[in-house]
Amino acid sequence: MNLEKILAISGKPGLYVLRVQTRTGFVAESLLDEKKITVNLKSNVSLLSEISIYTFEGEKPLSEIMQKIADKENKGQAISHKEDNATLTAYFKEILPDYDEERVYPSDIKKVLNWYNTLQAKGLVTDDAPAVNEELVVAGEEAPITEIKAPTKTAEAKKE
């Protein structure tokens, strides 16, 4: 499962695909309605590939968690994120038995399940899922965009 170009933008519902980086931010496309939006560098943005879930042994990448959900559900939809907290935590315990209940809240589980179901509905859960955009070149690739706050000099240097 390729989560490299999938974004969660604070204050915006759903998930987005990183399309083009601009001088003042970037253009993202919604996975829900396929509308394109511009996002400035001051926005709080998280790449799904950089998100991890706390376990008692350390942290597990979100991609591993989503792969476990896909395996459990035979690449189908997971339970709804709108279920009650007891149902969600029981389901998540089946997926990841050693997750840290004190640091992983029901709201986190809801996000993971909502994101999984969104990706599954768009056909991005299968093992042979198409990469979101292979030819996309992002300035600063070696330093992933987890939270974009302000432009960096390396982005300007790589733009040449």
N, C-alpha and C positions, 0 to 999 in steps of 0.2 A: 504494500500500500504506500503510495507516494504522497507525502504530506508537505513536501518542500515548498510549494508555492501557495499553500492554502493559509489564509489569514483569518484571525478573529480581531475585529476592530472594536475597541471600547466605545460604547455608546451607539453602536450600530447592530441591528439584529442579524443573525445568520453568519454564514461564512463567505469569504471572498477569495478570489483567485488574483494573485499578483500578475498584472499584465505588462505594464511599462513603468520604468522609473523615470521621473522627470527631475528637473533641477530643483524644484520646490517640494517634491514629494513623490507620489506615484499614482498610477491609475489602477484601480481594482475593479473586478467584475463580480457581482453578487451571484452566488450559486442558487439563490432562491428565485430571482426574477431576471437574471442576466443583465441587469442595468449596470452601467459603468459609473463609477464615482471617482472623484479625485480626493486623495488623502494627503494632507500636509504633513510635514515632518514633526509637528508638535503632537500629533495624534498618538495615542497609546495603542500599539499594534503588536500582536503576538503571532508568530509563525507556529502552526500546529506541530511542525517537526521539532520545535525546541521546547515543547511542553512535556513535563514528566509528572508522574503520579507517585506520591510517597508510599513506600512499603517499609516493612521492618528491616529489610536488608539494605535499603538504599532507595534509589529512584528508578522507576521504569518509564521508558519513553512512551508517549501517547500512541505512537505507531504500533508498538507491541500490544498495548491494551486493545486497540481497535482491531488488530489481527486476531486476538483471542475472542473478541466479540463476534467477528466474522466467522471464525471456526465454529463457535458454539451455535451460531444461527445459520450455518451453511450459506454464508454470504447474503442472507436475507435481513429484513428489518429486525432490530432489537425491540425490547419493550419500550413503550412510550416514556419520554422524560416527564410526563405529567402524572405518572403513578405516584402513590403515596411514598413517603420517605422509607418506611419499613420495607416495602416491596423493592424499591431501588437499591437499598443497601444489601438486601438478601441477594438480589441479582448480581450486584457488583462483587459480592463475596464469592459467588460461584466463578466469576471471571478471574478475579485476582484475590485469592484467599488471604494473602499476606499484606493487603493494603493497610495502611495506618489509619484506623478509624478516627483518631484524635486530630489528624492533620488533613484528612480528606473529608470534606463536608458533603452533605446531601446535594447542595447546590453545585458542587464540582461534578458529582456523579450525573446530575441532570444535564450539565453542559456536555460531558463526554458522550452520553447517550443521544442527545439532540444532535451533536456534531456527527456522530456515527450514522444516524438515520438520514441526515442531510446528504452526507457523502454517498451512502448506499443508494439513495434515491437518484443520484446523478450518475451512478455506475462507476464510482471511483473506489469501490471496496474490493473488487475482484483482484486476483493476483496479476492478471494481465491487463489491469486498468491502464488506459492511456495516460501518459504523463500530461499534466495540465498544460504545459507549454514548453516544449523542449528547447526552442530557439531563444527563449527569453534570457537576456543577459542582465544581471543585476549588479550594479556597482557595489563593491564591498562584499562580494560573495563569500570570502573567507571569514568574514565577521558577520554571522547571520543577523537579520533584522528581527530582534526580539522586541525591543521597544525603541521606536524612532523618536528622538527628541529634537535633534538639530542637525544641520548638514555637517559633514566632516570633510576635511581636506582630501582624504583618500578618494572620496567619491568624485571630486572635481578632477583629480589627477587621472583617474581611470576613464574619464569621459572622453579623452582625446582620441 
